[in-house]
């Protein structure tokens, strides 16, 4: 109801440009949802490599997901909320970065192995 009133007042102020604004909003929302769908795994992996917890990484992606949904909903109030969520997803840094307890990676991988000689292979 409130969104409809907002669209009415925008129509009174701007006129037919409101239709272009609504179509552009729906296109931007759909493209943002597509971007989140394609890139969420890469964003999750990049944030996890910095030491962030999975919850911190997923909450950043979910802010963009909700912003895309709000952009698809027509109206100025949902657009303002979507812009605020997008700004929050860009500015927000995960506070729960785990301290690194392991030493820096020096290129070697430690582990145990057991050699099993295959009699079918020719000896070296």
Secondary structure, 3 states (H helix, E strand, C coil): CHHHHHHHHHHHHHCCHHHHHHHHHHHHHHHHHHHHHHHHHHHHHHHHHCCECHHHHHHHHHHHHHHHHHHHCCCHHHHHHHHHHHHHHHHCCCCCECCCCCCCCCCCCCCCCCCCCCCCCCCC
